Amino acid sequence: MDNQHSALNARKQQATPRGVGVMCQWYAEKAENATLWDKEGNQFIDFAGGIAVLNTGHRHPKVIAAVTEQLTKFTHTAYQVTPYESYVALAERINERAPIAGPAKSAFFTTGAEAVENAVKIARSYTGRHGIITFGNGFHGRSFMTMAMTGKTAPYKRDFGVMPAGVFHARYPVPAKGISVDAAIESVEDIFSEDIAPHDVAAIVLEPVQGEGGFNVVPAEFLKRLRSICDKHGILLVADEVQSGFARTGKLFAMNYYETKADLITMAKSLGGGFPISGVVGRAEVMDAPNPGGLGGTYAGSPIAVAAAHAVIDAIEEENLCDRANELGAELVVTLKDIQQATGDVVTDIRALGSMVAVELETAEQAKVVQNYAMENGLLLLTCGKYGNVIRFLYPLTIPVIRFLYPLTIPAEQFRQGLDILKQGFATLKAGSAKAMEQSA
């Protein structure tokens, strides 16, 4: 490790708590679209995207221009004290585009966890009920309520004590893992008979594509049957699109793929193009349930972040990033299938919806080998999944064309350079496995 990074790591250990874990042992100095540079000048292709925040890439020109212009006007008023037109205009744009049945309204916050917490508040206010049902392996945030809703213990819930009551976990349908749609529906019904009566449940919250859970895509049949259960019992259906929203899946929202409509949708991450903003959009009558003052926050819907969000929507639509997400995702899947064929049983599954792509390996150790090789050769990848054995891809959709969360603006040449490094990483894994087998023979 370079001396500068070693010195910074020593300072970090003295100044920051170990609970704020970091993946890289080097420090970012600058970034542009799908490229990161560290403080020593080393260059990395970014297939991590700040954990799905950078669908439009680092420092998209439209985002930078919009934020710069807003900085010349005002930086903060607190919308609840002195409102501003850009917030209203952003709500109008989201309302027009969100797959919500009937008239919609939107409210903005700062983080994904805040958006999910406020969706719960809205649902409880509208229904007068307290119960919340979520799903195994789901992730909804790090606040206490969203930790309770998250379907994974380590590292999110470990050693933090008692979680808020009234949250119950059903099984997320993953037919490839033996959890059928019927089994998942039965698990919801079991909650009604064993844990909480349906007339006490305010909302069922699910990710249409699980993020930290491994990019599992919800089957359309399950959503349809879940909607029927909600309608039968007066329960709200909430889609958590914090990670899947804003062109990552090839549509503005993953819920655009389904005939089933949610009552509320949460959003964050790539909505702000690198600036902190989140939101909830939903049926107008549901959104109006909380009393005045019941929703908001000091920095909620910051004028700087709102300006960035307008620019993100402009970039997605003017640069056809939904189409680009589908093109990049299709090329990535072809590459992953080639890798699967070349490496035998190392790759156990490939999952994709647009550019929300993941490859599952047999073990977390194998995923780590590929991830480490990639980083050593200038490619950033993230892992996810219940056992940490899934690589996800989150490149910018602006990339010149392993959680793969690359910017959707990545150039093609740079994208394929990243794929070449990925192939080499899997080849290294295969070679290492073969050598280990020879040594054990």
Protein Blocks (a to p, Z undefined) as FASTA:
>chain_A
ZZklmmmmmmmmmmpcfklccfblcdcfbdchjaccdfkopacddfklnnopamnoghif
klmmmmmmmmmmogceojmlmgcfklmmmmmmmmmmpccehjddddddfblmlmmmmmmm
mmmmmnopabdcddehiafbjbfklmmmpccfblklgonajadehiacdddddfknopaf
klmmmmmmmmmmmmocfklpfbdcddfbacknnopacdfklmmmmmmmmmmnopacdddf
klmgghlnopablklmpmbdcfbdcdefjlnnopacddddddfklmmmpcghiagcfkgo
iaklmmmmmmmmmmmmmnommmmmmmmmmmmmmmmmmmmmmnojmpmbdcdehjaccddd
fblklmmmmmmmmmmnopacddedjkopaccddddfkbccfbdcbdfkbcfklmmmmmmm
mmmmmmmmmmmmmmmmmmmZZ
